[in-house]
Amino acid sequence: MKRKITILVLLMVSIAINAQNTEKQKIDEVLDAWHLAAANADFESYFGKMTKDGVFLGTDAMENWQNDEFRAFSKPYFDGGKAWSFTAVQRNIYLGESGNFAWFDELLDTQMKICRGSGVLKKVNGQWKIAHYVLSIAVPNENVDELIQIKEEKDNEILLELKKKQ
């Protein structure tokens, strides 16, 4: 009897792990297809992988794109046949306990060299959709002081503007 219970528990754990791996594979495929859609300038496929209220945060401090704004901004790039090309070289995916949310981080090979993407996916009608994406340029620690000097003037202007709005 004890052996049957042990086998049953092991079987249930195995099924749970396999289901989680399958969901992670689905998410991995969605993210890869999303990046490929941008590289192929496939507007409908790209935005079809985002939620209707999806958010894209770009590398510029003022790039906080709500879905409709991001579509309008991106459309000319996609229509011109050249959007952007990001390829994941490393990715970590985490699943929420409910099975309806996941988050991830990834290192990307891009035209800006190494970038980091991170975000949240939500299950919508059984399909994983990107609800929130953050893109940042990876800066080696030894170059941070130099980068601060490059962007200091512009950042100070933005900070003044933002503080006026508070």
C-alpha positions as CSV (number, residue, x, y, z in Angstrom):
1,M,0.0,0.0,0.0
2,K,2.8,2.4,0.9
3,R,4.5,1.7,-2.4
4,K,1.3,2.5,-4.3
5,I,0.9,5.8,-2.6
6,T,4.6,6.7,-3.3
7,I,4.1,5.8,-7.0
8,L,0.9,7.8,-7.1
9,V,2.6,10.9,-5.5
10,L,5.6,10.6,-7.9
11,L,3.2,10.3,-10.9
12,M,1.3,13.4,-9.8
13,V,4.5,15.5,-9.3
14,S,5.7,14.3,-12.7
15,I,2.4,15.4,-14.3
16,A,2.6,18.8,-12.6
17,I,6.2,19.4,-13.7
18,N,5.4,18.4,-17.2
19,A,2.4,20.7,-17.4
20,Q,4.6,23.6,-16.2
21,N,7.3,22.8,-18.7
22,T,4.7,22.7,-21.5
23,E,3.4,26.1,-20.5
24,K,6.9,27.5,-20.4
25,Q,7.5,26.1,-23.9
26,K,4.3,27.8,-25.1
27,I,5.4,31.1,-23.6
28,D,8.9,30.7,-25.1
29,E,7.3,30.1,-28.5
30,V,5.1,33.2,-28.2
31,L,8.0,35.4,-27.3
32,D,10.2,34.0,-30.1
33,A,7.3,34.4,-32.6
34,W,6.7,38.0,-31.4
35,H,10.3,39.0,-32.0
36,L,10.3,37.2,-35.4
37,A,7.1,39.1,-36.4
38,A,8.9,42.4,-35.7
39,A,12.0,41.2,-37.7
40,N,9.7,40.3,-40.6
41,A,7.7,43.5,-40.3
42,D,4.5,41.5,-39.7
43,F,2.3,44.1,-38.0
44,E,-0.8,41.9,-37.4
45,S,1.2,39.0,-36.0
46,Y,3.3,41.2,-33.8
47,F,0.3,43.0,-32.2
48,G,-1.8,39.9,-32.2
49,K,0.6,38.5,-29.6
50,M,-0.1,41.4,-27.2
51,T,-3.1,42.0,-25.0
52,K,-5.5,44.7,-26.2
53,D,-4.3,46.8,-23.2
54,G,-0.7,45.8,-23.6
55,V,2.1,48.2,-22.6
56,F,5.6,48.5,-24.2
57,L,8.3,50.4,-22.3
58,G,11.1,51.4,-24.6
59,T,14.7,52.4,-23.9
60,D,13.9,56.1,-23.9
61,A,12.6,57.4,-20.6
62,M,9.5,58.8,-22.3
63,E,8.6,55.6,-24.1
64,N,5.7,54.3,-22.1
65,W,3.5,53.1,-25.0
66,Q,0.0,52.0,-24.4
67,N,-1.1,49.5,-27.1
68,D,-3.0,51.9,-29.4
69,E,-0.2,54.5,-29.2
70,F,2.5,51.8,-29.8
71,R,0.6,50.6,-32.9
72,A,0.4,54.1,-34.3
73,F,4.1,54.7,-33.6
74,S,5.2,51.4,-35.0
75,K,3.0,51.2,-38.1
76,P,5.3,53.3,-40.4
77,Y,8.2,51.0,-39.5
78,F,6.3,47.8,-40.2
79,D,4.8,49.3,-43.4
80,G,8.3,50.2,-44.6
81,G,9.3,46.6,-44.2
82,K,11.8,47.2,-41.5
83,A,10.8,47.2,-37.8
84,W,13.4,45.8,-35.4
85,S,15.3,42.6,-35.0
86,F,15.7,41.1,-31.5
87,T,16.8,37.5,-30.9
88,A,16.8,36.0,-27.4
89,V,20.1,34.5,-26.4
90,Q,19.0,33.7,-22.8
91,R,15.5,33.6,-21.3
92,N,14.0,32.8,-17.9
93,I,10.3,32.1,-17.6
94,Y,8.3,32.0,-14.3
95,L,4.7,30.9,-13.9
96,G,2.2,32.2,-11.4
97,E,0.4,29.7,-9.2
98,S,-2.9,30.4,-10.9
99,G,-1.5,29.4,-14.2
100,N,-2.9,32.5,-15.9
101,F,0.1,34.8,-15.5
102,A,3.8,34.5,-16.2
103,W,6.8,36.8,-16.1
104,F,10.1,36.5,-17.8
105,D,13.5,38.2,-18.4
106,E,15.6,37.8,-21.5
107,L,18.9,38.9,-22.9
108,L,18.6,40.0,-26.5
109,D,20.9,40.3,-29.5
110,T,19.8,43.5,-31.2
111,Q,20.9,46.3,-33.5
112,M,21.7,48.2,-30.2
113,K,23.9,45.2,-29.2
114,I,22.9,43.4,-25.9
115,C,19.6,44.5,-24.5
116,R,17.4,43.1,-21.7
117,G,13.7,42.5,-22.1
118,S,11.4,41.6,-19.3
119,G,7.7,41.4,-19.1
120,V,4.4,39.8,-18.1
121,L,2.2,37.5,-20.0
122,K,-1.5,36.8,-19.4
123,K,-3.6,33.9,-20.6
124,V,-6.4,35.2,-22.7
125,N,-8.9,32.7,-24.1
126,G,-6.4,29.9,-23.5
127,Q,-3.6,31.8,-25.4
128,W,-0.6,33.5,-23.8
129,K,-0.4,37.2,-24.7
130,I,2.2,39.8,-23.8
131,A,0.6,42.3,-21.4
132,H,3.7,44.3,-20.4
133,Y,7.1,44.5,-22.0
134,V,10.2,46.4,-20.8
135,L,13.2,46.9,-23.1
136,S,16.5,48.2,-21.7
137,I,20.0,48.6,-23.1
138,A,22.5,46.6,-21.1
139,V,25.3,48.8,-19.9
140,P,28.5,47.2,-18.4
141,N,29.1,48.5,-14.9
142,E,32.5,49.9,-15.9
143,N,30.8,52.2,-18.5
144,V,28.1,53.6,-16.3
145,D,29.9,56.8,-15.4
146,E,30.6,57.5,-19.0
147,L,26.9,56.9,-19.9
148,I,25.7,59.2,-17.1
149,Q,27.8,62.0,-18.6
150,I,26.3,61.3,-22.1
151,K,22.7,61.5,-20.9
152,E,23.0,63.9,-17.9
153,E,21.7,67.0,-19.7
154,K,18.7,65.3,-21.3
155,D,17.9,63.4,-18.1
156,N,17.9,66.6,-16.1
157,E,15.5,68.2,-18.6
158,I,13.2,65.3,-18.4
159,L,13.3,65.2,-14.6
160,L,12.5,68.9,-14.3
161,E,9.5,68.4,-16.6
162,L,8.3,65.3,-14.7
163,K,8.6,67.0,-11.3
164,K,6.5,70.0,-12.6
165,K,3.7,67.5,-13.3
166,Q,3.6,66.1,-9.8
